Amino acid sequence: MWCARLDRTADPETMNLVIQSASALDPAHARPLTALARGTRAETIAAEAFRIIDADPQQRVDIDIYCDTHLLDAAWIEPHALSDYGLLAMDMDSTLITIECIDEIADYCGVKPQVAAITEAAMRGEIPDFSESLRRRVALLAGLDASVLERVYEDRLKLSPGAESMLAQARAAGLKTLLVSGGFSFFTQRLQERLGLDYTRANQLEIVDGKLTGAVLGEIVDAQVKADTLISTCEHLAIAPQRAIAMGDGSNDLKMMAVAGLSVAFRAKPVVRKAADVAFNHVGLDALPRLFM
């Protein structure tokens, strides 16, 4: 059975409420949270998680306050399986990986503060034209030796906690994987090979005589391109976009998240957390498959 995207304007009377922690979850939280959610019972999912059955969505605000106080994440989910989905689409920087690659590249040429300031403003939605913000940042890298890209990949790029477990469980459930990024193809291609990702799309830096020119080649992967890539990948897989899960952290991910069946904000900016179906603020990426256990 397929369950459609959650509709915040017309919640069902009851839902499952999954509570998760970044480490072993104290079972003492089960009783007060079940009472607060007006649920019927709590079921252990894993050492880090339990599920409250028949929780009342009208209690979202109280649950959020409790969970924020105790550094827990709460997800309101209609009962269905991970295998009901067919595609897991992910942003790269600060989602699948812990860094913003462009900021780390900029560090090698002494302009990280300037680039990081533009990155943060863009992710918060304060620079609405992502293409403009990217061009401004990349222009600051002009003249940098291209070998720096490999140094960033080897020395600074780290996977987000739980990434490999999430991907393994998604594959086991039959989902294809898409890494679609406003970052750079140099990194997405290497991650595709390393992690066995099915599809990738990202921006290509122009390199001439072994140095960055400060330009981006071809169409820039902005918010609309991300959404279009998710839709075209679903068409290729012969599935509806409602059978896609989209994960991201910045405003550039909002359009992609809006067309997916389930949207997940991972350690995201406030505007993204507010728009997403599920927000992971404390847990790792392996929290995603636990929603469906």
N, C-alpha and C positions, 0 to 999 in steps of 0.2 A: 504494500500500500504506500502511495506517495502522499506526503503531507506538505502542503504549500507553505510559502514563506509566512512568518509571523506578521500579523497586522496589528500594530500598536493601537490603532484607532478602534479596533473591535476585537479585543482579547477574548478567547474562550473563557468559560467560567472557571476552569481549573487547568493547570499545566503541571508538568514535572519541573522541579527546581533542583538544579545540580549545583552543589556547593563544593568548591575545590580550594586547595591550599598548595603553596609551593613546596611544602614538606608534609610529613605525616600530619593528618588532620585530627585534631583532638576530638574524640567522640562526644565530649561534653557539649559541643556546639549543637549536636543533633536535636536535643530536647527543646532548647529555647528557639531555635530556628524553625522547627516544625510547628511550634505553637505560634510563632510570629507569622509564619506563612499560612496558617490555618490549614495545614496539610493533614493527611490521615496517618502517615508513618514515614520513617526515614529508612532507606536501604543503603548498605555499604556497597560502593562500586569498586573502590580501590583504597589503598592506605591513605591516598591524598584526597579522596572524594566520597561523598554520599549524595543520594538522590532523595528528595522529598516528593512523595506522591500526592497528587491532587492539591497542589498548592494554589493559592488564590492570587492571580496577577495584580489584583488591587493593592496587594501588600508590597509592591516593588520598592516604594520609597523607604519603608521601614527596614526591609531586607537589605537594601543598599547601605543604609546607615550602619546597621550591625556589621555587615561584611567589610565595609571600609574601616571600621574601628578595629577589626580583628585581622585585617590584611587577608581577607578571603575574596574569592570571586564567585559570583552567583550568575547562573544562566537559566533562563526560562525557556523550556524546550517542549514542543509537542512530541509525544513518543513516536520514534521511528528509528531506522537503522542507518549507520554510515553508508552501507551498500545501496541505500535508496538514492544516493548521489552518484554522479558520474565523473565529476571534475572538481579538483581542488586547485584554485587559482590563488597565487600568492604574490604579494609585493616582495621585493628583495631587501632593500636597505631598511634597517631597523625593524624588519619583520622576520624574514627567513634568516637574516644575519644581524649581528648586533651593531654594526657600524653604518654610517653614511659614507659610502666609498668616496664621493667627491670631496668631502671634508678631509678625509685622510690623505688623498692625493694632494690637496691644497697645502697640507702641513709640510710637504716636502719642498714647497717653493715659498714658504713663509706667508701665505695668505689665508691660512685656515680661519682666523677670526672673521675675516670679511666674507668668505664663502659660507661658513657656518651660520652667520647672521642671516644671509639670504635664504639658506636652506630652512632654518627655523621659521622664518616669516612665511615662506611658501607652504610648509607643512601645516601651519596654523590657519592657512587660507587668507593671509594678509596680503599676499601677492597673487591675485586671482589668475593671472596668466602664467601657467607653469612654464610654457615655452620661453617666455621672456626671462623668467627667473633662472632657468637652466642655462640659457645663452649667456646671461650676465655672469654666472658662476664659472662656466667653462672658459669664457674669455680671459678670466684671471689666471688660467693655467697655461696660457700661451708660452711656448719656449721650453716647457718642462720636458726632460728626457723621458721617453715612453717607457723605459725600463722601470720607472717608479711604479707603474701599474702592477708589475709582477711582485715588487716589494710589498705593496699594499696587500695583495692577495695572500702572499706567503706569511707576512709578519703581523698583519692587523685584522684580517677578515676572520671572524669567528661565527660559527652557527649559533643561532639563538637556542637557549635551553630547550630540549625536547624535540628539536627539528627532525633528527633522523628517526626517532621513534614514531613521530606523527606521520612521516612519509611512508615508513614501512607499513604501518597499520592502514593507511589510505590505500596503498597498493594492494594489500591483502584483501581489502574490501572491494577491489575492482575499480577504484577511481584512477583516472589519468591525472597528471600533474602539469600545471602551467605556471611558470615563473615569468611574470610580466612586470617590467620595471621602468621607472623613469630614470634609472641609473644607466650603467654602461654594459654593452655586450661582452666586453673583455671579461667581466666577472660572471655574467649569467652563463656564458658558454662553459666556463670552467666548473661552475656549480652544476650545470647539466651533466657533464661528464662524471663528476665526483659523486653526485647523488642519484643519478639515473632518472632525471626529470624528463618528461615526455616532450614538453614544448617550452620554448623561451622566446621572449621579445624584449628588446631594450634599445637604447640609443648607442650609436657608433661614434666614437671620438675620431676626429681626423688626425692622422699622423703622417708627417712628411719629413723625410730624412731623419727618422728616429726621434722626432720631437712632436709634442702636441702643438697644433696650430691655434688652439683656442676656439675651434669650431666643431659643430656636430654635423655629421653627414645624414642626409635624408630626412624623413619625417620624424619629428620629435614625438616620443611616446608620452603623451600627456593624459589627462583624465579620460578624455573621450576615446583616445586610442586604446587605453586599457580596457574600457568597457566594450569597445568594438572587437578587441582581440578575444575577450572572454566569449562574446556572442559568436564570433566566427569559429572559435575552437569548439564550442558546443554544436554548431552546425556540422562541423567536420565529424564530430562524434555521434551525430544524429540524436542528440538529446536536447531538451529544452533548457534554457538558462536557469530555470527554477531548480534544475538538478545540479547546479554548480554551487560550491562554497567559495566565497571570496574573502581573503584575509588581507588587511593592510593597517597602516598606522597614521597616514597623513591625508590631507584633503585631496591629494591627487588620486586617492583610491576610492573616493566616495561614489563616483559614477559606476565604477566596476562593481562595487559592493551593492549598489542599488538594483542592478539587474540580476544579481545572483539570488538563488533560493534561500541561502543562509549567509549572512555577513558577519564577519568576526573582526573586531578591533583588537589588535595586539599591542599592548603597552602604548596606546595611541594618544593622539592629541584630543582634547575635549570635544571638538566638533565631530570627530570620527566616533568616539565612544558614544556620543549621544545618538548618532545615526544608525549604529550597528545593532543587529539583533542580539549579539553576544559580545561582551568586552572582557578580555583577559588582561587584568592590570598587574597581577602578582604571579600567576602560574606560568609554566612554559608552554610551548606549542603542543606538547603531548597531552595537554588538557583537552584538545579538540576531540580526539577519538573517545575519550572518557565520557563525553556528552551522550554517546550512543550505546554505551555498554548496558 
